[in-house]
Amino acid sequence: MSKGKQDSLSAQVVLKAASGKSSAGQAITSENIRDYLPSQEAVRVARSALAEAGFEVGNVVANSFSITAPAATFEKVFGARIGRGSQRGTPEVGRAGALELPLKKLSREVAGVIEAVTFSPPPDFGPGNY
């Protein structure tokens, strides 16, 4: 693996639902997924803007897609310091150790279609979990 890939971080971009429903705290299932799908315009706006900002943009799956870039790109685009957390090097946002990135530096158009951009917490199982 190249050093650039090793230094890259990945986060999940959760898009707002075209229905206006928030997915925060909701159990999204095969029965209700249609209620949480974003519009095609929201997908286009978010993916295009983040690709232009320097992120490698993944495919959309249901209501989200991944973005990958060096920590410096995340810091520049989202205006937040990215550190490595105590849990096996998980990326953390700011001093509070949050996983969710602030959206305030994004344009109003882009922030308006995104519900959240978040790093994934490490699993509670597997190697290193004693």
C-alpha positions in Angstrom: 0.0 0.0 0.0 1.4 3.4 -0.9 2.1 6.0 1.8 -0.6 8.3 0.4 -3.3 5.6 0.9 -2.0 4.9 4.4 -2.4 8.5 5.3 -5.9 8.8 3.9 -9.0 8.9 6.0 -12.5 7.8 5.0 -15.8 9.2 6.2 -19.4 8.5 5.4 -21.6 11.3 3.9 -25.3 10.8 4.9 -27.6 12.7 2.6 -30.9 14.3 3.5 -34.0 12.5 2.5 -36.1 13.9 -0.4 -39.1 13.3 1.9 -37.7 15.6 4.5 -37.5 12.9 7.2 -34.4 12.8 9.3 -32.6 9.4 9.5 -30.9 10.4 12.8 -31.7 7.8 15.4 -34.0 5.9 13.1 -33.7 2.2 12.2 -33.6 2.2 8.4 -34.9 -1.1 7.0 -35.9 -2.6 3.7 -39.5 -1.7 4.6 -38.8 2.1 5.1 -35.7 2.9 3.1 -37.8 4.7 0.4 -38.6 7.3 3.1 -35.0 8.1 3.5 -33.6 8.2 0.0 -32.1 11.4 -1.3 -33.1 13.1 -4.5 -30.9 12.6 -7.6 -30.1 16.4 -7.4 -28.9 16.1 -3.8 -26.7 13.2 -4.9 -25.3 15.2 -7.8 -24.7 18.3 -5.7 -22.9 16.6 -2.9 -20.8 14.2 -4.9 -19.7 16.9 -7.4 -18.8 19.4 -4.7 -16.8 16.9 -2.6 -15.0 15.6 -5.6 -14.0 19.1 -6.7 -12.8 19.7 -3.1 -10.3 16.9 -3.5 -12.0 13.8 -2.1 -12.2 10.4 -3.7 -16.0 9.9 -3.8 -17.6 6.5 -3.5 -20.7 5.2 -5.0 -24.1 6.1 -3.4 -25.6 3.2 -1.5 -29.1 4.0 -0.2 -28.7 7.4 1.5 -24.9 7.7 1.8 -21.5 7.5 0.1 -17.9 7.5 1.3 -15.3 10.1 0.9 -11.6 9.5 1.2 -8.7 12.0 1.4 -5.7 13.0 3.6 -6.6 14.5 6.9 -5.4 17.9 5.6 -8.2 17.9 3.0 -10.8 17.1 5.7 -9.4 19.9 7.8 -9.4 22.4 5.0 -12.9 21.6 3.7 -14.7 21.1 7.0 -12.7 23.6 9.1 -12.1 21.1 11.9 -8.9 19.7 13.4 -8.6 15.9 12.8 -6.7 13.9 15.4 -6.2 10.2 16.1 -8.3 8.9 18.9 -7.4 6.6 21.7 -9.4 3.7 20.2 -6.9 2.1 17.8 -6.2 5.4 15.9 -9.8 6.2 14.9 -10.0 9.7 13.5 -11.6 12.2 15.9 -12.9 15.7 15.3 -11.6 18.5 17.5 -10.8 18.2 21.2 -14.0 16.6 22.2 -13.2 13.4 20.2 -16.4 13.6 18.1 -16.8 11.5 15.0 -19.1 13.9 13.1 -17.6 16.7 11.1 -19.1 20.3 11.1 -20.9 21.4 8.0 -20.6 25.2 8.5 -17.7 25.7 6.1 -19.6 24.0 3.2 -21.6 26.2 0.8 -25.2 26.6 1.8 -26.2 24.5 -1.3 -24.0 21.6 -0.3 -24.7 21.7 3.4 -28.4 21.8 2.6 -28.4 18.3 1.1 -26.1 16.7 3.7 -27.5 15.3 7.0 -24.1 14.4 8.4 -20.5 13.6 7.6 -19.0 11.1 10.0 -16.1 8.8 10.7 -17.0 5.3 11.7 -16.3 4.2 15.2 -14.0 1.1 15.6 -15.8 -2.2 16.1 -16.3 -3.5 19.6 -14.8 -6.9 18.6 -11.8 -8.4 17.0 -8.0 -8.0 17.4 -7.0 -5.4 20.1 -10.2 -5.7 22.0 -9.2 -7.3 25.3 
